[in-house]
Amino acid sequence: MSDKKDEKINKSISDLALENLKSMQDMSITSSAYGKILVLTELKLHIQTKINEIQAQMDDKEPLRLTPDMEVKS
């Protein structure tokens, strides 16, 4: 009877260990995903800032005007 009790205890301990490992793996995957989102969000902000800077430079310039020699003749 002691062997069956020990076997049941060992199974319970190993089940608990597997559940904890699964939980840690899930936390690791979630943390990794949040990290990737953070990096991409920062990159998105950086790109938008650069776009805004270039747009501001373009807005400060006078629009290009076609001269007679640039006109397309049909």
C-alpha positions as CSV (number, residue, x, y, z in Angstrom):
1,M,0.0,0.0,0.0
2,S,2.9,2.3,0.7
3,D,4.1,1.9,-2.9
4,K,0.8,3.1,-4.3
5,K,0.7,6.0,-1.9
6,D,4.3,7.0,-2.9
7,E,3.4,6.6,-6.5
8,K,0.4,8.9,-6.1
9,I,2.4,11.5,-4.3
10,N,5.1,11.4,-7.0
11,K,2.5,11.8,-9.7
12,S,1.0,14.7,-7.9
13,I,4.4,16.4,-7.5
14,S,5.3,15.8,-11.1
15,D,1.9,17.1,-12.3
16,L,2.4,20.2,-10.2
17,A,5.9,20.7,-11.6
18,L,4.6,20.3,-15.2
19,E,1.8,22.8,-14.5
20,N,4.4,25.3,-13.1
21,L,6.7,24.8,-16.0
22,K,3.8,25.4,-18.4
23,S,2.8,28.5,-16.5
24,M,6.4,29.8,-16.6
25,Q,6.5,29.1,-20.4
26,D,3.3,31.0,-20.9
27,M,4.7,34.0,-18.9
28,S,7.8,33.9,-21.0
29,I,5.9,33.9,-24.3
30,T,3.7,36.7,-23.1
31,S,6.6,38.8,-21.9
32,S,8.4,38.3,-25.2
33,A,5.3,39.4,-27.1
34,Y,5.0,42.5,-24.9
35,G,8.7,43.2,-25.5
36,K,8.2,43.0,-29.3
37,I,5.2,45.3,-29.2
38,L,7.2,47.8,-27.2
39,V,10.1,47.8,-29.7
40,L,7.7,48.1,-32.7
41,T,5.7,50.9,-31.0
42,E,9.0,52.8,-30.4
43,L,10.0,52.2,-34.0
44,K,6.6,53.4,-35.2
45,L,7.0,56.6,-33.1
46,H,10.5,57.2,-34.5
47,I,9.4,56.7,-38.1
48,Q,6.4,59.1,-37.6
49,T,8.7,61.7,-36.0
50,K,11.0,61.5,-39.1
51,I,8.0,61.7,-41.5
52,N,6.8,64.8,-39.6
53,E,10.3,66.4,-39.8
54,I,10.5,65.8,-43.6
55,Q,6.9,67.0,-44.1
56,A,7.8,70.2,-42.2
57,Q,10.8,70.8,-44.4
58,M,8.7,70.3,-47.5
59,D,6.0,72.7,-46.1
60,D,8.6,75.4,-45.6
61,K,9.7,75.3,-49.2
62,E,7.8,77.0,-52.0
63,P,6.1,74.7,-54.4
64,L,7.9,73.8,-57.6
65,R,6.8,75.7,-60.6
66,L,7.0,74.5,-64.1
67,T,8.9,76.6,-66.5
68,P,8.1,76.8,-70.2
69,D,10.9,74.4,-71.0
70,M,9.5,71.8,-68.6
71,E,6.1,71.6,-70.1
72,V,5.2,68.4,-71.9
73,K,4.3,68.9,-75.5
74,S,2.0,66.6,-77.3
